């Protein structure tokens, strides 16, 4: 039996002409869509039961993670405590508004690309913490942002509030 050409030996191709995977040809019967074997009474509110993949290849018939719905949004008690101690209000945005999430994903992606990945491997948590603090300082105080006139964000914010507090000149006719 021929094996797939993928480096991992996975059966990723759905083409009829693709080589047969090491797990054999595609199954003719439908895969099982049974839910988790966990006791339904043990499931917590907001947690979705795992579902099976609908792929006809047995190597893909593994549990698939489902995206949470708004009412089942993940919340961490430790995170909530840290936010509360720092005086920060937690925000998951409004229903149907992905702005908070998109902004955070973009910022975290930039952080990983510019700082975390180039310096791998990290050996100590304290090294990551120090590098993160330095990165945040640079990001806010020295990074020139083209969207706001090639000035650092802190300078832009200071200029904004200075303009707000200037007395407005009004003319009467």
N, CA, C and O of each residue as an XYZ file, in Angstrom:
692
protein
N       0.850     -1.162      0.000
C       0.000      0.000      0.000
C       0.901      1.232      0.000
O       1.863      1.299      0.765
N       0.594      2.202     -0.853
C       1.386      3.433     -0.949
C       1.051      4.351      0.210
O      -0.090      4.416      0.667
N       2.056      5.050      0.668
C       1.838      6.018      1.746
C       1.715      7.410      1.149
O       2.085      7.643     -0.002
N       1.195      8.324      1.939
C       1.064      9.695      1.458
C       2.436     10.331      1.348
O       3.408      9.861      1.940
N       2.496     11.410      0.578
C       3.765     12.095      0.377
C       4.001     13.199      1.398
O       5.041     13.858      1.369
N       3.065     13.403      2.283
C       3.243     14.462      3.272
C       4.281     14.035      4.297
O       4.400     12.848      4.600
N       5.050     15.011      4.848
C       6.103     14.661      5.780
C       5.601     13.956      7.036
O       6.326     13.146      7.614
N       4.408     14.239      7.459
C       3.897     13.620      8.678
C       3.169     12.317      8.395
O       2.822     11.584      9.321
N       2.939     12.028      7.142
C       2.214     10.822      6.800
C       0.720     10.969      7.007
O      -0.007      9.975      7.016
N       0.255     12.191      7.171
C      -1.180     12.387      7.379
C      -1.906     12.284      6.052
O      -1.308     12.439      4.987
N      -3.171     12.025      6.126
C      -3.967     11.869      4.910
C      -4.758     13.138      4.663
O      -5.972     13.172      4.865
N      -4.067     14.184      4.227
C      -4.708     15.482      4.071
C      -5.416     15.647      2.737
O      -6.281     16.515      2.618
N      -5.092     14.867      1.755
C      -5.697     15.048      0.446
C      -7.036     14.339      0.366
O      -7.207     13.240      0.894
N      -7.986     14.985     -0.302
C      -9.289     14.350     -0.515
C      -9.467     13.940     -1.971
O     -10.546     13.507     -2.375
N      -8.414     14.077     -2.744
C      -8.488     13.714     -4.150
C      -8.623     12.202     -4.305
O      -8.023     11.439     -3.548
N      -9.415     11.775     -5.291
C      -9.559     10.333     -5.550
C      -8.261      9.723     -6.043
O      -8.027      8.527     -5.868
N      -7.405     10.546     -6.666
C      -6.147     10.048     -7.213
C      -5.012     10.096     -6.189
O      -3.908      9.630     -6.472
N      -5.265     10.643     -5.025
C      -4.226     10.756     -3.999
C      -3.839      9.376     -3.499
O      -4.659      8.458     -3.507
N      -2.594      9.223     -3.062
C      -2.192      7.927     -2.517
C      -3.012      7.594     -1.274
O      -3.505      8.485     -0.583
N      -3.146      6.327     -1.008
C      -3.905      5.871      0.150
C      -3.055      6.093      1.395
O      -1.846      5.863      1.376
N      -3.672      6.528      2.452
C      -2.932      6.784      3.690
C      -2.583      5.478      4.380
O      -3.067      4.410      4.005
N      -1.729      5.580      5.402
C      -1.334      4.375      6.125
C      -2.506      3.780      6.897
O      -2.459      2.617      7.296
N      -3.565      4.576      7.112
C      -4.748      4.080      7.815
C      -5.750      3.427      6.865
O      -6.831      3.011      7.281
N      -5.384      3.341      5.597
C      -6.260      2.685      4.649
C      -7.059      3.653      3.814
O      -6.960      4.867      3.995
N      -7.860      3.121      2.889
C      -8.666      3.977      2.017
C      -9.767      4.660      2.817
O     -10.058      4.272      3.948
N     -10.379      5.684      2.218
C     -11.482      6.354      2.912
C     -12.584      5.366      3.254
O     -12.857      4.434      2.498
N     -13.205      5.578      4.387
C     -14.299      4.698      4.794
C     -15.527      4.950      3.929
O     -15.771      6.070      3.480
N     -16.277      3.912      3.712
C     -17.506      4.039      2.931
C     -18.667      4.448      3.832
O     -19.612      5.094      3.380
N     -18.594      4.069      5.111
C     -19.687      4.424      6.012
C     -19.446      5.806      6.598
O     -18.321      6.306      6.600
N     -20.507      6.410      7.090
C     -20.391      7.742      7.678
C     -19.686      7.629      9.030
O     -19.905      6.663      9.762
N     -18.847      8.604      9.365
C     -18.191      8.571     10.669
C     -19.193      8.825     11.796
O     -20.237      9.448     11.602
N     -18.846      8.332     12.950
C     -19.708      8.503     14.113
C     -19.707      9.951     14.561
O     -18.649     10.569     14.683
N     -20.882     10.489     14.806
C     -20.996     11.854     15.305
C     -21.472     11.852     16.753
O     -22.090     12.811     17.216
N     -21.174     10.750     17.472
C     -21.622     10.677     18.859
C     -20.927     11.740     19.679
O     -19.787     12.116     19.405
N     -21.625     12.215     20.682
C     -21.084     13.247     21.542
C     -20.132     12.637     22.552
O     -19.893     11.430     22.555
N     -19.605     13.470     23.390
C     -18.659     13.043     24.408
C     -19.278     11.973     25.288
O     -20.488     11.958     25.515
N     -18.434     11.081     25.779
C     -18.928     10.038     26.669
C     -19.031     10.536     28.098
O     -19.454      9.797     28.987
N     -18.642     11.796     28.329
C     -18.742     12.357     29.682
C     -20.205     12.436     30.097
O     -21.086     12.666     29.268
N     -20.446     12.248     31.358
C     -21.795     12.327     31.904
C     -22.372     13.712     31.643
O     -21.743     14.703     32.015
N     -23.557     13.823     31.013
C     -24.131     15.137     30.718
C     -24.300     16.002     31.964
O     -24.224     17.227     31.876
N     -24.525     15.389     33.108
C     -24.707     16.161     34.329
C     -23.406     16.838     34.769
O     -23.440     17.800     35.535
N     -22.271     16.346     34.294
C     -20.983     16.897     34.705
C     -20.565     18.068     33.835
O     -19.618     18.774     34.183
N     -21.240     18.298     32.714
C     -20.877     19.411     31.844
C     -21.231     20.721     32.526
O     -22.276     20.827     33.168
N     -20.374     21.707     32.393
C     -20.671     23.003     33.005
C     -21.372     23.894     31.995
O     -21.284     23.680     30.786
N     -22.066     24.891     32.510
C     -22.787     25.827     31.659
C     -21.789     26.564     30.780
O     -20.732     26.975     31.259
N     -22.104     26.736     29.518
C     -21.233     27.462     28.606
C     -20.193     26.595     27.939
O     -19.508     27.052     27.024
N     -20.059     25.369     28.366
C     -19.066     24.487     27.767
C     -19.761     23.607     26.745
O     -20.780     22.984     27.040
N     -19.212     23.559     25.553
C     -19.812     22.777     24.484
C     -19.270     21.357     24.509
O     -18.089     21.148     24.786
N     -20.119     20.384     24.222
C     -19.603     19.024     24.133
C     -18.730     18.895     22.891
O     -19.015     19.525     21.873
N     -17.674     18.091     22.957
C     -16.838     17.923     21.772
C     -17.622     17.250     20.656
O     -18.556     16.491     20.914
N     -17.244     17.527     19.431
C     -17.894     16.868     18.304
C     -16.823     16.183     17.465
O     -15.647     16.544     17.520
N     -17.234     15.218     16.709
C     -16.300     14.468     15.882
C     -16.161     15.122     14.518
O     -17.086     15.768     14.025
N     -15.008     14.947     13.927
C     -14.783     15.432     12.577
C     -15.664     14.643     11.621
O     -15.964     13.474     11.864
N     -16.079     15.288     10.529
C     -16.903     14.585      9.546
C     -16.071     14.078      8.380
O     -16.624     13.655      7.365
N     -14.753     14.113      8.510
C     -13.877     13.625      7.452
C     -14.044     12.123      7.295
O     -14.312     11.412      8.264
N     -13.884     11.649      6.072
C     -14.003     10.216      5.855
C     -12.681      9.494      6.096
O     -12.632      8.267      6.009
N     -11.619     10.218      6.394
C     -10.336      9.594      6.693
C     -10.227      9.365      8.191
O     -10.459     10.278      8.984
N      -9.878      8.164      8.572
C      -9.868      7.831      9.996
C      -8.846      8.637     10.783
O      -9.038      8.869     11.977
N      -7.764      9.070     10.143
C      -6.764      9.825     10.903
C      -7.276     11.203     11.283
O      -6.675     11.869     12.127
N      -8.371     11.644     10.681
C      -8.946     12.935     11.037
C     -10.169     12.789     11.940
O     -10.743     13.797     12.352
N     -10.573     11.590     12.251
C     -11.754     11.403     13.088
C     -11.384     11.571     14.556
O     -11.515     10.652     15.365
N     -10.925     12.758     14.867
C     -10.550     13.105     16.225
C     -11.460     14.238     16.678
O     -12.141     14.858     15.861
N     -11.469     14.506     17.975
C     -12.313     15.574     18.495
C     -11.894     16.912     17.916
O     -10.706     17.167     17.717
N     -12.865     17.758     17.648
C     -12.639     19.078     17.075
C     -13.100     20.116     18.092
O     -14.177     19.985     18.674
N     -12.284     21.147     18.306
C     -12.689     22.207     19.224
C     -13.750     23.076     18.567
O     -13.678     23.357     17.370
N     -14.722     23.494     19.343
C     -15.759     24.381     18.839
C     -15.526     25.783     19.376
O     -15.039     25.954     20.494
N     -15.872     26.776     18.586
C     -15.766     28.165     19.033
C     -16.837     28.420     20.085
O     -17.971     27.965     19.936
N     -16.493     29.138     21.140
C     -17.509     29.429     22.149
C     -18.525     30.436     21.630
O     -18.215     31.244     20.756
N     -19.723     30.386     22.163
C     -20.733     31.387     21.850
C     -20.653     32.473     22.910
O     -20.034     32.276     23.956
N     -21.268     33.608     22.649
C     -21.148     34.758     23.544
C     -21.501     34.422     24.989
O     -20.774     34.816     25.901
N     -22.597     33.704     25.219
C     -23.002     33.417     26.595
C     -22.027     32.495     27.300
O     -21.971     32.475     28.530
N     -21.265     31.738     26.544
C     -20.299     30.829     27.140
C     -18.889     31.364     27.052
O     -17.942     30.579     27.016
N     -18.716     32.668     27.017
C     -17.402     33.289     26.872
C     -16.482     32.860     28.010
O     -16.902     32.789     29.164
N     -15.240     32.578     27.679
C     -14.261     32.159     28.675
C     -13.960     33.306     29.624
O     -13.701     34.427     29.187
N     -13.992     33.032     30.913
C     -13.582     34.026     31.899
C     -12.691     33.339     32.915
O     -12.996     32.239     33.376
N     -11.613     33.974     33.255
C     -10.680     33.434     34.224
C     -10.819     34.217     35.524
O     -10.777     35.447     35.521
N     -10.985     33.507     36.626
C     -11.094     34.187     37.914
C      -9.796     34.907     38.259
O      -9.822     36.020     38.784
N      -8.656     34.272     37.963
C      -7.375     34.915     38.261
C      -7.211     36.185     37.436
O      -6.752     37.205     37.951
N      -7.584     36.130     36.153
C      -7.491     37.319     35.308
C      -8.413     38.413     35.841
O      -8.019     39.577     35.918
N      -9.632     38.042     36.206
C     -10.584     39.025     36.734
C     -10.044     39.672     38.006
O     -10.204     40.876     38.205
N      -9.405     38.878     38.869
C      -8.823     39.426     40.099
C      -7.702     40.408     39.786
O      -7.624     41.477     40.393
N      -6.827     40.049     38.834
C      -5.721     40.939     38.450
C      -6.256     42.240     37.851
O      -5.770     43.323     38.177
N      -7.249     42.132     36.983
C      -7.829     43.332     36.378
C      -8.462     44.222     37.443
O      -8.296     45.441     37.425
N      -9.189     43.601     38.370
C      -9.844     44.361     39.430
C      -8.812     45.057     40.320
O      -8.994     46.216     40.692
N      -7.734     44.354     40.661
C      -6.684     44.936     41.502
C      -6.012     46.119     40.811
O      -5.577     47.063     41.470
N      -5.928     46.065     39.480
C      -5.297     47.148     38.717
C      -6.297     48.244     38.345
O      -5.922     49.251     37.745
N      -7.570     48.047     38.702
C      -8.584     49.045     38.378
C      -8.975     49.053     36.915
O      -9.376     50.087     36.380
N      -8.859     47.892     36.260
C      -9.170     47.782     34.833
C     -10.501     47.054     34.672
O     -10.720     46.011     35.287
N     -11.380     47.599     33.852
C     -12.662     46.950     33.566
C     -12.472     45.965     32.424
O     -11.952     46.325     31.368
N     -12.892     44.729     32.632
C     -12.786     43.710     31.588
C     -13.782     44.018     30.478
O     -14.880     44.507     30.744
N     -13.402     43.733     29.234
C     -14.287     43.997     28.113
C     -14.184     42.872     27.105
O     -13.086     42.492     26.699
N     -15.321     42.342     26.703
C     -15.319     41.380     25.611
C     -16.059     41.952     24.417
O     -16.368     41.231     23.468
N     -16.343     43.242     24.460
C     -17.041     43.882     23.350
C     -18.524     43.591     23.405
O     -19.000     42.856     24.270
N     -19.237     44.171     22.479
C     -20.674     43.933     22.423
C     -20.952     42.774     21.473
O     -20.094     42.393     20.677
N     -22.135     42.227     21.561
C     -22.513     41.101     20.712
C     -22.435     41.524     19.250
O     -22.985     42.556     18.868
N     -21.757     40.733     18.441
C     -21.636     41.022     17.017
C     -20.549     42.019     16.682
O     -20.383     42.372     15.514
N     -19.804     42.484     17.673
C     -18.738     43.464     17.457
C     -17.404     42.795     17.741
O     -17.093     42.493     18.893
N     -16.618     42.562     16.708
C     -15.346     41.861     16.864
C     -14.176     42.812     17.020
O     -13.027     42.374     16.965
N     -14.430     44.101     17.214
C     -13.340     45.072     17.253
C     -12.346     44.791     18.374
O     -11.139     44.773     18.133
N     -12.835     44.569     19.601
C     -11.925     44.283     20.714
C     -11.041     43.090     20.397
O      -9.823     43.148     20.563
N     -11.651     42.020     19.945
C     -10.925     40.793     19.668
C      -9.937     40.983     18.524
O      -8.796     40.531     18.620
N     -10.345     41.635     17.454
C      -9.463     41.839     16.302
C      -8.268     42.702     16.683
O      -7.143     42.425     16.267
N      -8.504     43.735     17.463
C      -7.420     44.608     17.898
C      -6.426     43.842     18.761
O      -5.216     43.979     18.582
N      -6.923     43.042     19.691
C      -6.031     42.267     20.563
C      -5.268     41.211     19.773
O      -4.068     41.034     19.985
N      -5.938     40.510     18.871
C      -5.252     39.493     18.077
C      -4.158     40.120     17.231
O      -3.080     39.543     17.086
N      -4.421     41.288     16.674
C      -3.423     41.988     15.870
C      -2.233     42.413     16.724
O      -1.083     42.243     16.320
N      -2.507     42.963     17.897
C      -1.440     43.415     18.791
C      -0.615     42.240     19.298
O       0.614     42.316     19.334
N      -1.272     41.165     19.685
C      -0.552     39.990     20.179
C       0.274     39.369     19.057
O       1.399     38.929     19.293
N      -0.266     39.327     17.846
C       0.491     38.801     16.708
C       1.741     39.616     16.443
O       2.806     39.058     16.179
N       1.618     40.930     16.511
C       2.767     41.815     16.329
C       3.796     41.586     17.427
O       4.994     41.515     17.150
N       3.342     41.473     18.663
C       4.210     41.221     19.816
C       4.991     39.916     19.631
O       6.200     39.872     19.860
N       4.301     38.868     19.221
C       4.967     37.577     19.022
C       5.975     37.647     17.882
O       7.080     37.118     17.992
N       5.591     38.304     16.782
C       6.468     38.394     15.612
C       7.708     39.225     15.892
O       8.810     38.858     15.486
N       7.533     40.345     16.585
C       8.654     41.256     16.806
C       9.523     40.897     18.004
O      10.715     41.206     18.008
N       8.960     40.255     19.011
C       9.736     40.012     20.229
C       9.906     38.538     20.566
O      11.033     38.067     20.720
N       8.830     37.822     20.680
C       8.884     36.461     21.217
C       9.586     35.479     20.281
O      10.525     34.801     20.697
N       9.149     35.393     19.030
C       9.706     34.393     18.113
C      11.177     34.623     17.769
O      11.936     33.654     17.748
N      11.622     35.860     17.498
C      13.032     36.045     17.140
C      14.016     35.695     18.258
O      15.169     35.369     17.974
N      13.594     35.754     19.500
C      14.507     35.506     20.619
C      14.386     34.106     21.196
O      14.934     33.841     22.267
N      13.699     33.216     20.535
C      13.553     31.860     21.053
C      14.890     31.156     21.063
O      15.738     31.489     20.235
N      15.126     30.230     21.921
C      14.263     29.739     22.985
C      14.409     30.583     24.247
O      15.512     31.001     24.599
N      13.313     30.824     24.911
C      13.312     31.522     26.200
C      13.549     30.469     27.270
O      12.907     29.419     27.264
N      14.466     30.744     28.184
C      14.775     29.740     29.204
C      14.132     30.041     30.548
O      13.875     29.129     31.334
N      13.868     31.330     30.819
C      13.296     31.681     32.119
C      12.121     32.640     31.940
O      12.142     33.510     31.070
N      11.115     32.470     32.763
C       9.949     33.342     32.729
C      10.346     34.785     33.016
O       9.785     35.708     32.426
N      11.295     34.988     33.905
C      11.721     36.352     34.244
C      12.311     37.068     33.029
O      12.177     38.285     32.904
N      12.961     36.323     32.135
C      13.494     36.921     30.904
C      12.359     37.421     30.010
O      12.447     38.504     29.432
N      11.300     36.630     29.902
C      10.142     37.018     29.090
C       9.451     38.233     29.711
O       9.043     39.151     28.999
N       9.323     38.235     31.036
C       8.676     39.364     31.714
C       9.443     40.659     31.501
O       8.843     41.694     31.210
N      10.765     40.613     31.644
C      11.585     41.812     31.460
C      11.522     42.286     30.008
O      11.350     43.476     29.745
N      11.662     41.352     29.069
C      11.605     41.713     27.650
C      10.237     42.298     27.290
O      10.153     43.228     26.488
N       9.175     41.764     27.876
C       7.829     42.281     27.617
C       7.687     43.705     28.142
O       7.129     44.564     27.458
N       8.184     43.963     29.345
C       8.119     45.317     29.910
C       8.899     46.299     29.037
O       8.439     47.415     28.798
N      10.073     45.891     28.562
C      10.873     46.759     27.685
C      10.154     47.002     26.362
O      10.170     48.116     25.839
N       9.521     45.957     25.821
C       8.799     46.073     24.553
C       7.616     47.025     24.691
O       7.394     47.863     23.817
N       6.856     46.907     25.776
C       5.700     47.785     25.992
C       6.164     49.233     26.138
O       5.526     50.145     25.613
N       7.272     49.445     26.852
C       7.818     50.797     26.992
C       8.195     51.356     25.617
O       7.839     52.488     25.290
N       8.906     50.573     24.818
C       9.284     51.013     23.464
C       8.037     51.263     22.615
O       7.950     52.279     21.926
N       7.077     50.342     22.661
C       5.867     50.415     21.839
C       5.082     51.695     22.107
O       4.534     52.296     21.183
N       5.028     52.108     23.361
C       4.241     53.291     23.721
C       5.021     54.597     23.686
O       4.445     55.641     23.381
N       6.332     54.568     23.994
C       7.093     55.810     24.166
C       8.063     56.154     23.037
O       8.390     57.328     22.864
N       8.529     55.183     22.270
C       9.532     55.478     21.249
C       9.155     55.044     19.833
O       9.764     55.507     18.868
N       8.176     54.174     19.693
C       7.765     53.691     18.365
C       7.093     54.820     17.595
O       6.183     55.471     18.108
N       7.535     55.051     16.376
C       6.930     56.083     15.532
C       5.797     55.446     14.728
O       6.031     54.573     13.892
N       4.592     55.884     14.986
C       3.405     55.310     14.359
C       2.975     56.170     13.179
O       2.588     57.325     13.358
N       3.040     55.613     11.980
C       2.687     56.338     10.764
C       1.236     56.769     10.701
O       0.917     57.777     10.070
N       0.352     56.022     11.343
C      -1.075     56.353     11.317
C      -1.382     57.631     12.090
O      -2.426     58.247     11.874
N      -0.495     58.032     12.979
C      -0.762     59.215     13.810
C       0.309     60.289     13.605
O       0.591     61.064     14.519
N       0.896     60.337     12.426
C       1.839     61.408     12.099
C       3.285     61.127     12.445
O       4.060     62.060     12.652
N       3.662     59.876     12.513
C       5.044     59.463     12.813
C       5.534     60.018     14.144
O       6.655     60.516     14.250
N       4.681     59.925     15.151
C       5.056     60.288     16.519
C       4.712     59.105     17.424
O       3.851     58.297     17.078
N       5.372     58.993     18.578
C       5.027     57.907     19.510
C       3.605     58.080     20.050
O       3.125     59.207     20.168
N       2.932     56.985     20.375
C       1.557     57.063     20.884
C       1.405     57.951     22.121
O       0.414     58.671     22.235
N       2.363     57.914     23.047
C       2.262     58.741     24.255
C       2.297     60.226     23.892
O       1.560     61.026     24.467
N       3.149     60.589     22.944
C       3.229     61.989     22.510
C       1.927     62.412     21.826
O       1.425     63.511     22.065
N       1.391     61.549     20.988
C       0.130     61.845     20.304
C      -1.000     62.057     21.312
O      -1.800     62.984     21.180
N      -1.053     61.185     22.318
C      -2.095     61.302     23.338
C      -1.939     62.602     24.133
O      -2.928     63.278     24.417
N      -0.698     62.951     24.491
C      -0.460     64.203     25.226
C      -0.899     65.404     24.390
O      -1.528     66.326     24.908
N      -0.567     65.393     23.090
C      -0.981     66.485     22.198
C      -2.503     66.571     22.103
O      -3.071     67.663     22.080
N      -3.145     65.435     22.050
C      -4.607     65.388     21.968
C      -5.235     66.062     23.187
O      -6.120     66.906     23.049
N      -4.775     65.686     24.377
C      -5.356     66.263     25.593
C      -4.974     67.728     25.775
O      -5.735     68.495     26.366
N      -3.806     68.126     25.274
C      -3.429     69.541     25.315
C      -4.398     70.359     24.472
O      -4.836     71.434     24.881
N      -4.727     69.845     23.300
C      -5.678     70.536     22.417
C      -7.069     70.616     23.049
O      -7.779     71.604     22.860
N      -7.455     69.600     23.784
C      -8.777     69.604     24.426
C      -8.874     70.659     25.521
O      -9.933     71.251     25.728
N      -7.775     70.889     26.215
C      -7.818     71.815     27.352
C      -7.552     73.264     26.967
O      -7.694     74.154     27.805
N      -7.172     73.522     25.719
C      -6.968     74.908     25.280
C      -8.308     75.627     25.255
O      -9.311     75.055     24.827
N      -8.333     76.868     25.706
C      -9.601     77.607     25.639
C      -9.985     77.867     24.188
O      -9.144     78.204     23.355
N     -11.235     77.708     23.913
C     -11.744     77.921     22.560
C     -12.028     79.411     22.353
O     -12.682     80.052     23.175
N     -11.533     79.937     21.259
C     -11.766     81.342     20.932
C     -13.087     81.432     20.179
O     -13.282     80.770     19.159
N     -13.969     82.243     20.685
C     -15.256     82.427     20.010
C     -15.386     83.886     19.603
O     -14.943     84.787     20.315
N     -15.970     84.094     18.501
C     -16.191     85.462     18.015
C     -17.677     85.751     18.014
O     -18.500     84.881     17.731
N     -17.993     86.959     18.326
C     -19.400     87.362     18.289
C     -19.577     88.400     17.192
O     -18.704     89.241     16.976
N     -20.640     88.341     16.542
C     -20.896     89.305     15.466
C     -22.062     90.189     15.771
O     -22.409     91.054     14.967
